[in-house]
Amino acid sequence: MNINLTMLGQLIAFVMFVVFCMRYVWPPLTEMMRTRQKLIADGLENASRAEQQLLQANESAANELEAAKREAGELITQARSRANQIVDEAKDQAKEEAKRIIDGAQESIDQEISRARESLRARVSDLAVEGAEKILSQSIDRAAHEAMLTKLSQEL
């Protein structure tokens, strides 16, 4: 029975091949598969962690952007309020300055009116004295007297 001997030889060769593979080929292959499996698991874990960090960073950026928008809005509101306050103060100062200028001008006008009245009084009194001197120096003639009064009233 050659078949049995051939089969026995093939069986021995197969067993030797399996033993050789189990001793020298299989351990490095399993080690490489374990290393590769660990590397893939670590990569997936790192990707998951990175995704979580990205979500947190996006949320933090959105919160900071919202806070910056609020702060900018508050600053704009404060600036507008301060600008309005400055405009109101400037208006008040301008009104006070205008009132002071008007009061000064009114006082100046009043002084000029007083001076003009004084000047006019002095001039009228001088003219009255001159008229009286002329009337008294001439003869008492009714027609001359009327003419002098007319002339005096025209000069005034």
CYANA upper distance limits for C-alpha pairs under 8 A (distance plus 0.5 A):
  1 MET  CA      5 LEU  CA      7.34
  2 ASN  CA      6 THR  CA      6.49
  3 ILE  CA      7 MET  CA      6.30
  4 ASN  CA      8 LEU  CA      6.33
  5 LEU  CA      9 GLY  CA      6.59
  6 THR  CA     10 GLN  CA      6.55
  7 MET  CA     11 LEU  CA      6.34
  8 LEU  CA     12 ILE  CA      6.59
  9 GLY  CA     13 ALA  CA      6.55
 10 GLN  CA     14 PHE  CA      6.38
 11 LEU  CA     15 VAL  CA      6.51
 12 ILE  CA     16 MET  CA      6.54
 13 ALA  CA     17 PHE  CA      6.48
 14 PHE  CA     18 VAL  CA      6.56
 15 VAL  CA     19 VAL  CA      6.50
 16 MET  CA     20 PHE  CA      6.40
 17 PHE  CA     21 CYS  CA      6.51
 18 VAL  CA     22 MET  CA      6.38
 19 VAL  CA     23 ARG  CA      6.47
 20 PHE  CA     24 TYR  CA      6.28
 20 PHE  CA     25 VAL  CA      7.66
 21 CYS  CA     25 VAL  CA      5.06
 21 CYS  CA     26 TRP  CA      6.13
 22 MET  CA     26 TRP  CA      5.41
 22 MET  CA     27 PRO  CA      7.48
 23 ARG  CA     27 PRO  CA      7.28
 24 TYR  CA     28 PRO  CA      7.86
 25 VAL  CA     29 LEU  CA      6.91
 26 TRP  CA     30 THR  CA      6.54
 27 PRO  CA     31 GLU  CA      6.46
 28 PRO  CA     32 MET  CA      6.49
 29 LEU  CA     33 MET  CA      6.61
 30 THR  CA     34 ARG  CA      6.50
 31 GLU  CA     35 THR  CA      6.55
 32 MET  CA     36 ARG  CA      6.43
 33 MET  CA     37 GLN  CA      6.37
 34 ARG  CA     38 LYS  CA      6.49
 35 THR  CA     39 LEU  CA      6.50
 36 ARG  CA     40 ILE  CA      6.60
 37 GLN  CA     41 ALA  CA      6.59
 38 LYS  CA     42 ASP  CA      6.48
 39 LEU  CA     43 GLY  CA      6.53
 40 ILE  CA     44 LEU  CA      6.61
 41 ALA  CA     45 GLU  CA      6.59
 42 ASP  CA     46 ASN  CA      6.47
 43 GLY  CA     47 ALA  CA      6.49
 44 LEU  CA     48 SER  CA      6.60
 45 GLU  CA     49 ARG  CA      6.63
 46 ASN  CA     50 ALA  CA      6.43
 47 ALA  CA     51 GLU  CA      6.52
 48 SER  CA     52 GLN  CA      6.76
 49 ARG  CA     53 GLN  CA      6.65
 50 ALA  CA     54 LEU  CA      6.50
 51 GLU  CA     55 LEU  CA      6.69
 52 GLN  CA     56 GLN  CA      6.68
 53 GLN  CA     57 ALA  CA      6.45
 54 LEU  CA     58 ASN  CA      6.51
 55 LEU  CA     59 GLU  CA      6.61
 56 GLN  CA     60 SER  CA      6.48
 57 ALA  CA     61 ALA  CA      6.45
 58 ASN  CA     62 ALA  CA      6.58
 59 GLU  CA     63 ASN  CA      6.66
 60 SER  CA     64 GLU  CA      6.60
 61 ALA  CA     65 LEU  CA      6.48
 62 ALA  CA     66 GLU  CA      6.62
 63 ASN  CA     67 ALA  CA      6.63
 64 GLU  CA     68 ALA  CA      6.51
 65 LEU  CA     69 LYS  CA      6.63
 66 GLU  CA     70 ARG  CA      6.70
 67 ALA  CA     71 GLU  CA      6.58
 68 ALA  CA     72 ALA  CA      6.48
 69 LYS  CA     73 GLY  CA      6.57
 70 ARG  CA     74 GLU  CA      6.67
 71 GLU  CA     75 LEU  CA      6.59
 72 ALA  CA     76 ILE  CA      6.59
 73 GLY  CA     77 THR  CA      6.62
 74 GLU  CA     78 GLN  CA      6.57
 75 LEU  CA     79 ALA  CA      6.48
 76 ILE  CA     80 ARG  CA      6.58
 77 THR  CA     81 SER  CA      6.59
 78 GLN  CA     82 ARG  CA      6.54
 79 ALA  CA     83 ALA  CA      6.48
 80 ARG  CA     84 ASN  CA      6.60
 81 SER  CA     85 GLN  CA      6.63
 82 ARG  CA     86 ILE  CA      6.56
 83 ALA  CA     87 VAL  CA      6.61
 84 ASN  CA     88 ASP  CA      6.58
 85 GLN  CA     89 GLU  CA      6.60
 86 ILE  CA     90 ALA  CA      6.54
 87 VAL  CA     91 LYS  CA      6.59
 88 ASP  CA     92 ASP  CA      6.64
 89 GLU  CA     93 GLN  CA      6.60
 90 ALA  CA     94 ALA  CA      6.48
 91 LYS  CA     95 LYS  CA      6.56
 92 ASP  CA     96 GLU  CA      6.63
 93 GLN  CA     97 GLU  CA      6.50
 94 ALA  CA     98 ALA  CA      6.43
 95 LYS  CA     99 LYS  CA      6.52
 96 GLU  CA    100 ARG  CA      6.57
 97 GLU  CA    101 ILE  CA      6.56
 98 ALA  CA    102 ILE  CA      6.47
 99 LYS  CA    103 ASP  CA      6.42
100 ARG  CA    104 GLY  CA      6.52
101 ILE  CA    105 ALA  CA      6.49
102 ILE  CA    106 GLN  CA      6.43
103 ASP  CA    107 GLU  CA      6.53
104 GLY  CA    108 SER  CA      6.56
105 ALA  CA    109 ILE  CA      6.49
106 GLN  CA    110 ASP  CA      6.53
107 GLU  CA    111 GLN  CA      6.62
108 SER  CA    112 GLU  CA      6.62
109 ILE  CA    113 ILE  CA      6.58
110 ASP  CA    114 SER  CA      6.60
111 GLN  CA    115 ARG  CA      6.60
112 GLU  CA    116 ALA  CA      6.50
113 ILE  CA    117 ARG  CA      6.53
114 SER  CA    118 GLU  CA      6.59
115 ARG  CA    119 SER  CA      6.43
116 ALA  CA    120 LEU  CA      6.34
117 ARG  CA    121 ARG  CA      6.41
118 GLU  CA    122 ALA  CA      6.54
119 SER  CA    123 ARG  CA      6.48
120 LEU  CA    124 VAL  CA      6.39
121 ARG  CA    125 SER  CA      6.43
122 ALA  CA    126 ASP  CA      6.50
123 ARG  CA    127 LEU  CA      6.52
124 VAL  CA    128 ALA  CA      6.43
124 VAL  CA    156 LEU  CA      7.69
125 SER  CA    129 VAL  CA      6.54
126 ASP  CA    130 GLU  CA      6.52
127 LEU  CA    131 GLY  CA      6.33
127 LEU  CA    152 LEU  CA      7.73
128 ALA  CA    132 ALA  CA      6.46
129 VAL  CA    133 GLU  CA      6.52
130 GLU  CA    134 LYS  CA      6.61
131 GLY  CA    135 ILE  CA      6.50
131 GLY  CA    148 MET  CA      7.63
131 GLY  CA    149 LEU  CA      8.09
131 GLY  CA    152 LEU  CA      7.32
132 ALA  CA    136 LEU  CA      6.45
133 GLU  CA    137 SER  CA      6.34
134 LYS  CA    138 GLN  CA      6.71
135 ILE  CA    139 SER  CA      8.01
135 ILE  CA    140 ILE  CA      7.85
135 ILE  CA    145 HIS  CA      6.91
135 ILE  CA    148 MET  CA      7.87
136 LEU  CA    140 ILE  CA      7.90
140 ILE  CA    144 ALA  CA      8.17
140 ILE  CA    145 HIS  CA      7.68
141 ASP  CA    145 HIS  CA      6.52
142 ARG  CA    146 GLU  CA      6.69
143 ALA  CA    147 ALA  CA      6.69
144 ALA  CA    148 MET  CA      6.64
145 HIS  CA    149 LEU  CA      6.80
146 GLU  CA    150 THR  CA      6.69
147 ALA  CA    151 LYS  CA      6.63
148 MET  CA    152 LEU  CA      6.45
149 LEU  CA    153 SER  CA      6.55
150 THR  CA    154 GLN  CA      6.72
151 LYS  CA    155 GLU  CA      6.83
152 LEU  CA    156 LEU  CA      6.91
